[in-house]
Amino acid sequence: MADDDLETTELNGLHHALGAKMVPFAGYEMPVQYKLGVMKEHLHTRSAAGLFDVSHMGQVILRGEDVAAALETLVPVDVAGLAEGRQRYGFFTNRDGGIEDDLMIANRGDHLFVVVNAARKGPDMERMRAHLEPRGVTVELVEGRSLLALQGPEAEAVLAGLAPEVAEMAFMDVATVTLNGAECWVSRSGYTGEDGFEISVPDAAAEALAKALLEDERVEAIGLGARDSLRLEAGLCLYGHDIDDGMTPVEAGLTWAIQKVRRVEGDRAGGFPGEEVILGQMTGSAPRRRVGLKPEGRAPMREGTVLYDSEEGGVEIGRVTSGGFGPTVGGPVAMGYVPTAQTEPGTRLFGEVRCKRMPVEVVKLPFVPAGFKR
């Protein structure tokens, strides 16, 4: 896609004014880093607060009398049991049990609010319209709203300066909050492993809100580079890399997101695409699993690095799906898929980097403990 064909977010002018390095991402021109650079942006988010523009992601409203039951036909998640004012992580699956996208689902009383990945907006909308509209559900892609994420241990104090009531929100709570004079849909969530908030704000008020937050000395603008290293250290999957339509939730280590009521012998067990594969793997075993990988030495193992079971000879057993330098960890970190028999922490494997096999240890995820406010 030529740069001229890229879409822009409402904050595009602000990104340029802040000196951001802009790159194509999921069809948008997005900031990969600002003047601080990826390393300092990452560490600032871990110690204070980072402001991210995630307006490229899809915001969708679902309305209908039986909207929760209808959505449960597409996701292996307890939607019907999601209380008003609460949000839940989920994923669309296909008939082979593969993950078609991961998403956030919020119960906002008279409707469900869904946030999907930017690159999957089109297929997700087609999927929901094809399956939900015949069930009487209206599927509306929200236009005219931006999405900001304020993340880090100081995020609560910063946002409470504009609306004190956000301090009362717990992890995964959602609420309508007036921020800087604008009606915002706020969730206490994010994708960095830190405490924080995601804020859906009308486009017309987005830049003013971003500037108001950036006026706080505890807040820095953060780009996609640090967002990726933060979520990697947090052990969170990136769609198209750590999860895709060929990987099941069980293989990806996401069974925690499939509540008891949707599992075998649950009150609403199954009924979603790929139920036989997914529930079968949950009660039996999966052939491979996503694991944390800690390379020895300082050389990162990037996505695509082939993993072997021995330093010489042996067989190829898997690949790295995300990898890089972890600024908080102070060394290289990675995630990848290996056979289930080789997922025990402490297992020593070898990744081939520049034609040389380097040792790497299987470790528990996350690399950095989550800072969520429970």
Stockholm file with secondary structure:
# STOCKHOLM 1.0

chainA/1-374         MADDDLETTELNGLHHALGAKMVPFAGYEMPVQYKLGVMKEHLHTRSAAGLFDVSHMGQVILRGEDVAAALETLVPVDVAGLAEGRQRYGFFTNRDGGIEDDLMIANRGDHLFVVVNAARKGPDMERMRAHLEPRGVTVELVEGRSLLALQGPEAEAVLAGLAPEVAEMAFMDVATVTLNGAECWVSRSGYTGEDGFEISVPDAAAEALAKALLEDERVEAIGLGARDSLRLEAGLCLYGHDIDDGMTPVEAGLTWAIQKVRRVEGDRAGGFPGEEVILGQMTGSAPRRRVGLKPEGRAPMREGTVLYDSEEGGVEIGRVTSGGFGPTVGGPVAMGYVPTAQTEPGTRLFGEVRCKRMPVEVVKLPFVPAGFKR
#=GR chainA/1-374 SS CCGGGCBCCTTHHHHHHTTCEEEEETTEEEEEECTTCHHHHHHHHHHSEEEEECTTSEEEEEECTTHHHHHTTTCSSCCTTCCTTBEEEEEEECTTSCEEEEEEEEECSSSEEEEECGGGHHHHHHHHHHHHGGGTCEEEECCSEEEEEEESTTHHHHHHTTCGGGGGCCTTBEEEEEETTEEEEEESCCSSSSSEEEEEEEHHHHHHHHHHHHTSTTEEECCHHHHHHHHHHTTCCCBTTTBCTTSCTTTTTCGGGSCGGGSTTSTTCCCSTTHHHHHHHHHSCCSEEEEEEEESSSCCCCTTCEEESSSSSCCEEEEEEEEEEETTTTEEEEEEEEEGGGCSTTCEEEEEETTEEEEEEEECSCSSCCCCCC
#=GC SS_cons         CCGGGCBCCTTHHHHHHTTCEEEEETTEEEEEECTTCHHHHHHHHHHSEEEEECTTSEEEEEECTTHHHHHTTTCSSCCTTCCTTBEEEEEEECTTSCEEEEEEEEECSSSEEEEECGGGHHHHHHHHHHHHGGGTCEEEECCSEEEEEEESTTHHHHHHTTCGGGGGCCTTBEEEEEETTEEEEEESCCSSSSSEEEEEEEHHHHHHHHHHHHTSTTEEECCHHHHHHHHHHTTCCCBTTTBCTTSCTTTTTCGGGSCGGGSTTSTTCCCSTTHHHHHHHHHSCCSEEEEEEEESSSCCCCTTCEEESSSSSCCEEEEEEEEEEETTTTEEEEEEEEEGGGCSTTCEEEEEETTEEEEEEEECSCSSCCCCCC
//
